[in-house]
Amino acid sequence: MLGSLESEVLAALHAGGTASAREVRERLAGRGVAVAYTTVATILTRLHTKRLVKRTREPCQGGARYVYRPVDFERKYLRHMLKGVVALFGPTGVVHLGEELERIRPEPRRSPRRRSRL
């Protein structure tokens, strides 16, 4: 499961695509989220460890930096969330989750076919 600040950082990265930690921090500030650069860098590292973002190292003035980009957000997040559900509630939790999802978005029901009589 993701914390609220992790979700904010991931959403800021996802909204703008590829970015450095400094650029993500600026995006967050534009949304009214005040957070230190080091905190953003730490969260991006955690998201990379969780495989929710990818990063490449590139040279910059004074050394090198990581540039982050989101991965297939929905699929990775869903997989991460489901692992959390299984860890917390076991297989029964997955069954209940499936039932709740079906209530929210039921599959269209097929109408019975009429048999033609000869």
N, CA, C and O atoms as a GROMACS GRO file, in nm:
protein
  472
    1MET      N    1   0.084  -0.117   0.000
    1MET     CA    2   0.000   0.000   0.000
    1MET      C    3   0.089   0.124   0.000
    1MET      O    4   0.202   0.121   0.050
    2LEU      N    5   0.038   0.230  -0.056
    2LEU     CA    6   0.114   0.354  -0.063
    2LEU      C    7   0.063   0.453   0.040
    2LEU      O    8  -0.056   0.461   0.068
    3GLY      N    9   0.158   0.529   0.097
    3GLY     CA   10   0.122   0.637   0.186
    3GLY      C   11   0.070   0.755   0.107
    3GLY      O   12   0.081   0.758  -0.016
    4SER      N   13   0.012   0.852   0.175
    4SER     CA   14  -0.047   0.966   0.106
    4SER      C   15   0.058   1.048   0.032
    4SER      O   16   0.034   1.093  -0.080
    5LEU      N   17   0.175   1.068   0.091
    5LEU     CA   18   0.279   1.146   0.024
    5LEU      C   19   0.338   1.068  -0.094
    5LEU      O   20   0.371   1.127  -0.197
    6GLU      N   21   0.350   0.936  -0.079
    6GLU     CA   22   0.395   0.854  -0.191
    6GLU      C   23   0.296   0.866  -0.308
    6GLU      O   24   0.337   0.877  -0.424
    7SER      N   25   0.168   0.865  -0.277
    7SER     CA   26   0.066   0.878  -0.380
    7SER      C   27   0.074   1.015  -0.448
    7SER      O   28   0.059   1.024  -0.570
    8GLU      N   29   0.098   1.120  -0.370
    8GLU     CA   30   0.112   1.255  -0.426
    8GLU      C   31   0.232   1.263  -0.520
    8GLU      O   32   0.221   1.317  -0.630
    9VAL      N   33   0.345   1.208  -0.477
    9VAL     CA   34   0.466   1.211  -0.559
    9VAL      C   35   0.444   1.132  -0.687
    9VAL      O   36   0.481   1.178  -0.796
   10LEU      N   37   0.384   1.016  -0.676
   10LEU     CA   38   0.358   0.934  -0.793
   10LEU      C   39   0.261   1.003  -0.889
   10LEU      O   40   0.280   0.997  -1.011
   11ALA      N   41   0.160   1.067  -0.836
   11ALA     CA   42   0.064   1.138  -0.921
   11ALA      C   43   0.132   1.256  -0.991
   11ALA      O   44   0.104   1.281  -1.109
   12ALA      N   45   0.219   1.328  -0.921
   12ALA     CA   46   0.291   1.441  -0.982
   12ALA      C   47   0.383   1.392  -1.093
   12ALA      O   48   0.394   1.456  -1.197
   13LEU      N   49   0.448   1.281  -1.070
   13LEU     CA   50   0.536   1.225  -1.173
   13LEU      C   51   0.455   1.175  -1.291
   13LEU      O   52   0.491   1.198  -1.406
   14HIS      N   53   0.346   1.108  -1.262
   14HIS     CA   54   0.262   1.052  -1.368
   14HIS      C   55   0.200   1.162  -1.454
   14HIS      O   56   0.187   1.147  -1.576
   15ALA      N   57   0.162   1.272  -1.391
   15ALA     CA   58   0.096   1.381  -1.464
   15ALA      C   59   0.191   1.449  -1.562
   15ALA      O   60   0.149   1.495  -1.668
   16GLY      N   61   0.319   1.457  -1.527
   16GLY     CA   62   0.412   1.529  -1.612
   16GLY      C   63   0.513   1.443  -1.684
   16GLY      O   64   0.594   1.495  -1.761
   17GLY      N   65   0.512   1.314  -1.661
   17GLY     CA   66   0.609   1.226  -1.727
   17GLY      C   67   0.744   1.228  -1.659
   17GLY      O   68   0.752   1.241  -1.537
   18THR      N   69   0.848   1.216  -1.737
   18THR     CA   70   0.985   1.206  -1.687
   18THR      C   71   1.025   1.332  -1.611
   18THR      O   72   0.998   1.444  -1.656
   19ALA      N   73   1.091   1.314  -1.493
   19ALA     CA   74   1.133   1.430  -1.413
   19ALA      C   75   1.238   1.390  -1.312
   19ALA      O   76   1.246   1.274  -1.271
   20SER      N   77   1.318   1.486  -1.272
   20SER     CA   78   1.413   1.467  -1.162
   20SER      C   79   1.339   1.491  -1.031
   20SER      O   80   1.224   1.536  -1.031
   21ALA      N   81   1.404   1.463  -0.920
   21ALA     CA   82   1.343   1.486  -0.789
   21ALA      C   83   1.310   1.634  -0.771
   21ALA      O   84   1.206   1.669  -0.715
   22ARG      N   85   1.399   1.721  -0.818
   22ARG     CA   86   1.375   1.865  -0.806
   22ARG      C   87   1.250   1.906  -0.885
   22ARG      O   88   1.169   1.986  -0.838
   23GLU      N   89   1.235   1.852  -1.004
   23GLU     CA   90   1.118   1.884  -1.087
   23GLU      C   91   0.989   1.831  -1.025
   23GLU      O   92   0.884   1.896  -1.032
   24VAL      N   93   0.996   1.712  -0.965
   24VAL     CA   94   0.879   1.656  -0.897
   24VAL      C   95   0.842   1.746  -0.780
   24VAL      O   96   0.724   1.774  -0.758
   25ARG      N   97   0.941   1.792  -0.705
   25ARG     CA   98   0.917   1.883  -0.593
   25ARG      C   99   0.848   2.010  -0.640
   25ARG      O  100   0.756   2.058  -0.575
   26GLU      N  101   0.892   2.065  -0.754
   26GLU     CA  102   0.830   2.186  -0.809
   26GLU      C  103   0.685   2.160  -0.849
   26GLU      O  104   0.598   2.244  -0.828
   27ARG      N  105   0.659   2.044  -0.906
   27ARG     CA  106   0.521   2.008  -0.943
   27ARG      C  107   0.432   1.999  -0.818
   27ARG      O  108   0.318   2.045  -0.818
   28LEU      N  109   0.488   1.940  -0.714
   28LEU     CA  110   0.412   1.929  -0.588
   28LEU      C  111   0.384   2.067  -0.531
   28LEU      O  112   0.274   2.094  -0.483
   29ALA      N  113   0.484   2.155  -0.536
   29ALA     CA  114   0.465   2.291  -0.485
   29ALA      C  115   0.356   2.363  -0.564
   29ALA      O  116   0.279   2.440  -0.508
   30GLY      N  117   0.350   2.338  -0.693
   30GLY     CA  118   0.245   2.395  -0.776
   30GLY      C  119   0.106   2.348  -0.739
   30GLY      O  120   0.007   2.415  -0.765
   31ARG      N  121   0.100   2.231  -0.676
   31ARG     CA  122  -0.028   2.176  -0.631
   31ARG      C  123  -0.057   2.212  -0.486
   31ARG      O  124  -0.160   2.171  -0.430
   32GLY      N  125   0.034   2.289  -0.425
   32GLY     CA  126   0.014   2.330  -0.286
   32GLY      C  127   0.069   2.233  -0.184
   32GLY      O  128   0.035   2.243  -0.066
   33VAL      N  129   0.153   2.139  -0.225
   33VAL     CA  130   0.213   2.042  -0.134
   33VAL      C  131   0.356   2.086  -0.108
   33VAL      O  132   0.442   2.074  -0.195
   34ALA      N  133   0.382   2.136   0.014
   34ALA     CA  134   0.515   2.183   0.051
   34ALA      C  135   0.592   2.067   0.114
   34ALA      O  136   0.553   2.015   0.219
   35VAL      N  137   0.702   2.028   0.049
   35VAL     CA  138   0.781   1.916   0.098
   35VAL      C  139   0.927   1.941   0.061
   35VAL      O  140   0.956   2.002  -0.042
   36ALA      N  141   1.018   1.895   0.143
   36ALA     CA  142   1.161   1.916   0.120
   36ALA      C  143   1.210   1.831   0.003
   36ALA      O  144   1.156   1.725  -0.026
   37TYR      N  145   1.313   1.880  -0.062
   37TYR     CA  146   1.375   1.808  -0.174
   37TYR      C  147   1.420   1.669  -0.131
   37TYR      O  148   1.397   1.571  -0.202
   38THR      N  149   1.484   1.660  -0.014
   38THR     CA  150   1.536   1.530   0.033
   38THR      C  151   1.422   1.431   0.056
   38THR      O  152   1.439   1.311   0.035
   39THR      N  153   1.308   1.481   0.100
   39THR     CA  154   1.192   1.393   0.121
   39THR      C  155   1.143   1.338  -0.012
   39THR      O  156   1.112   1.219  -0.024
   40VAL      N  157   1.135   1.424  -0.114
   40VAL     CA  158   1.092   1.380  -0.247
   40VAL      C  159   1.190   1.276  -0.302
   40VAL      O  160   1.148   1.175  -0.357
   41ALA      N  161   1.320   1.302  -0.286
   41ALA     CA  162   1.421   1.208  -0.335
   41ALA      C  163   1.409   1.073  -0.265
   41ALA      O  164   1.422   0.968  -0.329
   42THR      N  165   1.384   1.074  -0.136
   42THR     CA  166   1.367   0.951  -0.059
   42THR      C  167   1.243   0.875  -0.106
   42THR      O  168   1.247   0.753  -0.124
   43ILE      N  169   1.135   0.946  -0.126
   43ILE     CA  170   1.010   0.882  -0.169
   43ILE      C  171   1.027   0.823  -0.309
   43ILE      O  172   0.979   0.713  -0.336
   44LEU      N  173   1.094   0.895  -0.398
   44LEU     CA  174   1.118   0.841  -0.532
   44LEU      C  175   1.203   0.715  -0.527
   44LEU      O  176   1.180   0.622  -0.604
   45THR      N  177   1.300   0.712  -0.437
   45THR     CA  178   1.381   0.591  -0.420
   45THR      C  179   1.294   0.475  -0.371
   45THR      O  180   1.310   0.363  -0.418
   46ARG      N  181   1.204   0.502  -0.278
   46ARG     CA  182   1.113   0.398  -0.229
   46ARG      C  183   1.021   0.348  -0.340
   46ARG      O  184   0.996   0.228  -0.353
   47LEU      N  185   0.970   0.441  -0.421
   47LEU     CA  186   0.884   0.402  -0.532
   47LEU      C  187   0.960   0.320  -0.635
   47LEU      O  188   0.904   0.230  -0.699
   48HIS      N  189   1.088   0.351  -0.651
   48HIS     CA  190   1.173   0.272  -0.741
   48HIS      C  191   1.192   0.132  -0.685
   48HIS      O  192   1.188   0.033  -0.759
   49THR      N  193   1.214   0.123  -0.555
   49THR     CA  194   1.228  -0.008  -0.490
   49THR      C  195   1.101  -0.091  -0.505
   49THR      O  196   1.107  -0.213  -0.521
   50LYS      N  197   0.987  -0.025  -0.499
   50LYS     CA  198   0.858  -0.093  -0.515
   50LYS      C  199   0.824  -0.118  -0.662
   50LYS      O  200   0.720  -0.175  -0.694
   51ARG      N  201   0.913  -0.075  -0.752
   51ARG     CA  202   0.899  -0.092  -0.896
   51ARG      C  203   0.778  -0.018  -0.955
   51ARG      O  204   0.716  -0.063  -1.051
   52LEU      N  205   0.746   0.095  -0.894
   52LEU     CA  206   0.638   0.177  -0.946
   52LEU      C  207   0.691   0.289  -1.034
   52LEU      O  208   0.614   0.352  -1.108
   53VAL      N  209   0.822   0.314  -1.029
   53VAL     CA  210   0.888   0.410  -1.119
   53VAL      C  211   1.018   0.349  -1.167
   53VAL      O  212   1.076   0.262  -1.102
   54LYS      N  213   1.064   0.396  -1.281
   54LYS     CA  214   1.195   0.357  -1.332
   54LYS      C  215   1.284   0.480  -1.327
   54LYS      O  216   1.234   0.593  -1.327
   55ARG      N  217   1.414   0.459  -1.322
   55ARG     CA  218   1.504   0.573  -1.318
   55ARG      C  219   1.627   0.546  -1.402
   55ARG      O  220   1.671   0.432  -1.419
   56THR      N  221   1.682   0.654  -1.454
   56THR     CA  222   1.808   0.649  -1.528
   56THR      C  223   1.899   0.755  -1.469
   56THR      O  224   1.854   0.860  -1.423
   57ARG      N  225   2.026   0.726  -1.471
   57ARG     CA  226   2.124   0.820  -1.418
   57ARG      C  227   2.176   0.904  -1.533
   57ARG      O  228   2.212   0.851  -1.638
   58GLU      N  229   2.181   1.034  -1.513
   58GLU     CA  230   2.232   1.122  -1.617
   58GLU      C  231   2.325   1.227  -1.555
   58GLU      O  232   2.308   1.266  -1.440
   59PRO      N  233   2.424   1.269  -1.632
   59PRO     CA  234   2.517   1.370  -1.580
   59PRO      C  235   2.447   1.506  -1.568
   59PRO      O  236   2.359   1.540  -1.647
   60CYS      N  237   2.489   1.582  -1.469
   60CYS     CA  238   2.438   1.717  -1.452
   60CYS      C  239   2.549   1.802  -1.390
   60CYS      O  240   2.655   1.749  -1.356
   61GLN      N  241   2.525   1.929  -1.377
   61GLN     CA  242   2.625   2.016  -1.319
   61GLN      C  243   2.653   1.973  -1.175
   61GLN      O  244   2.562   1.966  -1.092
   62GLY      N  245   2.778   1.944  -1.148
   62GLY     CA  246   2.815   1.902  -1.013
   62GLY      C  247   2.810   1.753  -0.991
   62GLY      O  248   2.830   1.709  -0.878
   63GLY      N  249   2.786   1.673  -1.091
   63GLY     CA  250   2.784   1.528  -1.072
   63GLY      C  251   2.682   1.458  -1.160
   63GLY      O  252   2.680   1.475  -1.282
   64ALA      N  253   2.597   1.379  -1.095
   64ALA     CA  254   2.495   1.304  -1.168
   64ALA      C  255   2.365   1.308  -1.088
   64ALA      O  256   2.365   1.337  -0.969
   65ARG      N  257   2.257   1.279  -1.156
   65ARG     CA  258   2.127   1.275  -1.091
   65ARG      C  259   2.043   1.165  -1.154
   65ARG      O  260   2.072   1.118  -1.264
   66TYR      N  261   1.940   1.126  -1.082
   66TYR     CA  262   1.844   1.030  -1.137
   66TYR      C  263   1.728   1.106  -1.201
   66TYR      O  264   1.683   1.209  -1.150
   67VAL      N  265   1.683   1.053  -1.311
   67VAL     CA  266   1.562   1.103  -1.375
   67VAL      C  267   1.462   0.988  -1.371
   67VAL      O  268   1.491   0.877  -1.414
   68TYR      N  269   1.345   1.017  -1.319
   68TYR     CA  270   1.243   0.915  -1.295
   68TYR      C  271   1.133   0.924  -1.400
   68TYR      O  272   1.104   1.030  -1.455
   69ARG      N  273   1.073   0.808  -1.426
   69ARG     CA  274   0.956   0.804  -1.514
   69ARG      C  275   0.862   0.697  -1.460
   69ARG      O  276   0.905   0.594  -1.407
   70PRO      N  277   0.733   0.722  -1.475
   70PRO     CA  278   0.637   0.624  -1.424
   70PRO      C  279   0.633   0.501  -1.512
   70PRO      O  280   0.656   0.509  -1.633
   71VAL      N  281   0.605   0.389  -1.453
   71VAL     CA  282   0.584   0.266  -1.530
   71VAL      C  283   0.434   0.252  -1.550
   71VAL      O  284   0.357   0.342  -1.516
   72ASP      N  285   0.392   0.140  -1.605
   72ASP     CA  286   0.249   0.116  -1.628
   72ASP      C  287   0.178   0.130  -1.494
   72ASP      O  288   0.162   0.033  -1.419
   73PHE      N  289   0.136   0.251  -1.465
   73PHE     CA  290   0.088   0.291  -1.334
   73PHE      C  291  -0.026   0.203  -1.283
   73PHE      O  292  -0.018   0.147  -1.173
   74GLU      N  293  -0.130   0.191  -1.360
   74GLU     CA  294  -0.247   0.120  -1.311
   74GLU      C  295  -0.217  -0.026  -1.281
   74GLU      O  296  -0.257  -0.077  -1.176
   75ARG      N  297  -0.148  -0.094  -1.371
   75ARG     CA  298  -0.121  -0.236  -1.351
   75ARG      C  299  -0.029  -0.258  -1.230
   75ARG      O  300  -0.056  -0.346  -1.148
   76LYS      N  301   0.078  -0.181  -1.220
   76LYS     CA  302   0.171  -0.197  -1.109
   76LYS      C  303   0.105  -0.164  -0.976
   76LYS      O  304   0.123  -0.236  -0.878
   77TYR      N  305   0.029  -0.054  -0.974
   77TYR     CA  306  -0.036  -0.014  -0.850
   77TYR      C  307  -0.139  -0.118  -0.808
   77TYR      O  308  -0.149  -0.153  -0.690
   78LEU      N  309  -0.215  -0.168  -0.904
   78LEU     CA  310  -0.316  -0.269  -0.873
   78LEU      C  311  -0.251  -0.395  -0.818
   78LEU      O  312  -0.299  -0.452  -0.720
   79ARG      N  313  -0.143  -0.438  -0.881
   79ARG     CA  314  -0.073  -0.557  -0.834
   79ARG      C  315  -0.020  -0.534  -0.692
   79ARG      O  316  -0.030  -0.622  -0.606
   80HIS      N  317   0.035  -0.416  -0.668
   80HIS     CA  318   0.089  -0.382  -0.535
   80HIS      C  319  -0.024  -0.380  -0.432
   80HIS      O  320  -0.007  -0.430  -0.320
   81MET      N  321  -0.138  -0.323  -0.469
   81MET     CA  322  -0.252  -0.316  -0.379
   81MET      C  323  -0.305  -0.455  -0.348
   81MET      O  324  -0.337  -0.486  -0.233
   82LEU      N  325  -0.315  -0.540  -0.450
   82LEU     CA  326  -0.366  -0.675  -0.427
   82LEU      C  327  -0.275  -0.756  -0.337
   82LEU      O  328  -0.322  -0.836  -0.256
   83LYS      N  329  -0.144  -0.737  -0.350
   83LYS     CA  330  -0.052  -0.805  -0.260
   83LYS      C  331  -0.078  -0.762  -0.116
   83LYS      O  332  -0.070  -0.843  -0.024
   84GLY      N  333  -0.108  -0.633  -0.098
   84GLY     CA  334  -0.141  -0.583   0.036
   84GLY      C  335  -0.269  -0.644   0.090
   84GLY      O  336  -0.277  -0.677   0.208
   85VAL      N  337  -0.370  -0.659   0.004
   85VAL     CA  338  -0.497  -0.719   0.046
   85VAL      C  339  -0.474  -0.864   0.087
   85VAL      O  340  -0.526  -0.909   0.190
   86VAL      N  341  -0.396  -0.936   0.008
   86VAL     CA  342  -0.368  -1.077   0.041
   86VAL      C  343  -0.290  -1.086   0.171
   86VAL      O  344  -0.318  -1.171   0.255
   87ALA      N  345  -0.190  -0.998   0.188
   87ALA     CA  346  -0.110  -1.001   0.311
   87ALA      C  347  -0.194  -0.970   0.434
   87ALA      O  348  -0.175  -1.030   0.540
   88LEU      N  349  -0.287  -0.876   0.422
   88LEU     CA  350  -0.368  -0.837   0.537
   88LEU      C  351  -0.484  -0.931   0.565
   88LEU      O  352  -0.513  -0.963   0.680
   89PHE      N  353  -0.552  -0.976   0.458
   89PHE     CA  354  -0.677  -1.048   0.477
   89PHE      C  355  -0.677  -1.191   0.426
   89PHE      O  356  -0.772  -1.265   0.450
   90GLY      N  357  -0.573  -1.232   0.355
   90GLY     CA  358  -0.566  -1.367   0.302
   90GLY      C  359  -0.659  -1.386   0.183
   90GLY      O  360  -0.716  -1.290   0.131
   91PRO      N  361  -0.675  -1.510   0.140
   91PRO     CA  362  -0.759  -1.540   0.023
   91PRO      C  363  -0.904  -1.496   0.039
   91PRO      O  364  -0.970  -1.461  -0.059
   92THR      N  365  -0.954  -1.497   0.162
   92THR     CA  366  -1.092  -1.454   0.185
   92THR      C  367  -1.109  -1.307   0.149
   92THR      O  368  -1.213  -1.268   0.095
   93GLY      N  369  -1.008  -1.226   0.177
   93GLY     CA  370  -1.014  -1.085   0.142
   93GLY      C  371  -1.023  -1.063  -0.007
   93GLY      O  372  -1.092  -0.971  -0.053
   94VAL      N  373  -0.955  -1.147  -0.084
   94VAL     CA  374  -0.960  -1.137  -0.230
   94VAL      C  375  -1.100  -1.170  -0.280
   94VAL      O  376  -1.151  -1.105  -0.371
   95VAL      N  377  -1.162  -1.271  -0.220
   95VAL     CA  378  -1.298  -1.309  -0.259
   95VAL      C  379  -1.394  -1.194  -0.230
   95VAL      O  380  -1.477  -1.160  -0.315
   96HIS      N  381  -1.383  -1.134  -0.112
   96HIS     CA  382  -1.470  -1.022  -0.077
   96HIS      C  383  -1.445  -0.902  -0.168
   96HIS      O  384  -1.539  -0.832  -0.206
   97LEU      N  385  -1.319  -0.878  -0.202
   97LEU     CA  386  -1.286  -0.769  -0.294
   97LEU      C  387  -1.354  -0.792  -0.430
   97LEU      O  388  -1.411  -0.700  -0.488
   98GLY      N  389  -1.346  -0.915  -0.479
   98GLY     CA  390  -1.412  -0.948  -0.606
   98GLY      C  391  -1.562  -0.927  -0.600
   98GLY      O  392  -1.622  -0.877  -0.695
   99GLU      N  393  -1.622  -0.964  -0.488
   99GLU     CA  394  -1.767  -0.945  -0.473
   99GLU      C  395  -1.802  -0.797  -0.472
   99GLU      O  396  -1.901  -0.756  -0.534
  100GLU      N  397  -1.723  -0.717  -0.402
  100GLU     CA  398  -1.749  -0.573  -0.397
  100GLU      C  399  -1.732  -0.509  -0.534
  100GLU      O  400  -1.811  -0.423  -0.574
  101LEU      N  401  -1.630  -0.551  -0.607
  101LEU     CA  402  -1.610  -0.497  -0.742
  101LEU      C  403  -1.726  -0.533  -0.833
  101LEU      O  404  -1.766  -0.454  -0.918
  102GLU      N  405  -1.780  -0.651  -0.815
  102GLU     CA  406  -1.893  -0.694  -0.898
  102GLU      C  407  -2.018  -0.611  -0.865
  102GLU      O  408  -2.098  -0.582  -0.954
  103ARG      N  409  -2.033  -0.573  -0.740
  103ARG     CA  410  -2.147  -0.487  -0.702
  103ARG      C  411  -2.133  -0.348  -0.762
  103ARG      O  412  -2.231  -0.287  -0.804
  104ILE      N  413  -2.010  -0.299  -0.766
  104ILE     CA  414  -1.986  -0.166  -0.821
  104ILE      C  415  -2.007  -0.164  -0.971
  104ILE      O  416  -2.068  -0.072  -1.025
  105ARG      N  417  -1.955  -0.266  -1.037
  105ARG     CA  418  -1.962  -0.271  -1.184
  105ARG      C  419  -2.003  -0.411  -1.228
  105ARG      O  420  -1.918  -0.492  -1.266
  106PRO      N  421  -2.130  -0.438  -1.223
  106PRO     CA  422  -2.174  -0.573  -1.263
  106PRO      C  423  -2.157  -0.592  -1.413
  106PRO      O  424  -2.169  -0.499  -1.493
  107GLU      N  425  -2.130  -0.715  -1.450
  107GLU     CA  426  -2.119  -0.748  -1.591
  107GLU      C  427  -2.258  -0.746  -1.652
  107GLU      O  428  -2.356  -0.782  -1.587
  108PRO      N  429  -2.267  -0.703  -1.779
  108PRO     CA  430  -2.399  -0.706  -1.842
  108PRO      C  431  -2.450  -0.849  -1.850
  108PRO      O  432  -2.378  -0.942  -1.886
  109ARG      N  433  -2.575  -0.864  -1.816
  109ARG     CA  434  -2.632  -0.998  -1.818
  109ARG      C  435  -2.686  -1.028  -1.957
  109ARG      O  436  -2.742  -0.942  -2.025
  110ARG      N  437  -2.667  -1.150  -1.995
  110ARG     CA  438  -2.717  -1.192  -2.126
  110ARG      C  439  -2.866  -1.221  -2.117
  110ARG      O  440  -2.913  -1.284  -2.023
  111SER      N  441  -2.936  -1.175  -2.215
  111SER     CA  442  -3.078  -1.206  -2.216
  111SER      C  443  -3.095  -1.348  -2.269
  111SER      O  444  -3.022  -1.390  -2.359
  112PRO      N  445  -3.189  -1.421  -2.214
  112PRO     CA  446  -3.208  -1.559  -2.262
  112PRO      C  447  -3.253  -1.560  -2.407
  112PRO      O  448  -3.332  -1.476  -2.451
  113ARG      N  449  -3.201  -1.656  -2.479
  113ARG     CA  450  -3.238  -1.668  -2.621
  113ARG      C  451  -3.373  -1.737  -2.631
  113ARG      O  452  -3.404  -1.833  -2.560
  114ARG      N  453  -3.450  -1.685  -2.720
  114ARG     CA  454  -3.580  -1.748  -2.743
  114ARG      C  455  -3.563  -1.856  -2.848
  114ARG      O  456  -3.497  -1.838  -2.950
  115ARG      N  457  -3.624  -1.965  -2.820
  115ARG     CA  458  -3.621  -2.075  -2.916
  115ARG      C  459  -3.734  -2.058  -3.015
  115ARG      O  460  -3.849  -2.034  -2.978
  116SER      N  461  -3.699  -2.071  -3.136
  116SER     CA  462  -3.806  -2.062  -3.236
  116SER      C  463  -3.871  -2.198  -3.249
  116SER      O  464  -3.804  -2.301  -3.251
  117ARG      N  465  -4.000  -2.196  -3.257
  117ARG     CA  466  -4.074  -2.322  -3.269
  117ARG      C  467  -4.112  -2.343  -3.412
  117ARG      O  468  -4.152  -2.250  -3.482
  118LEU      N  469  -4.099  -2.465  -3.454
  118LEU     CA  470  -4.134  -2.500  -3.592
  118LEU      C  471  -4.275  -2.537  -3.606
  118LEU      O  472  -4.319  -2.569  -3.717
   0.00000   0.00000   0.00000
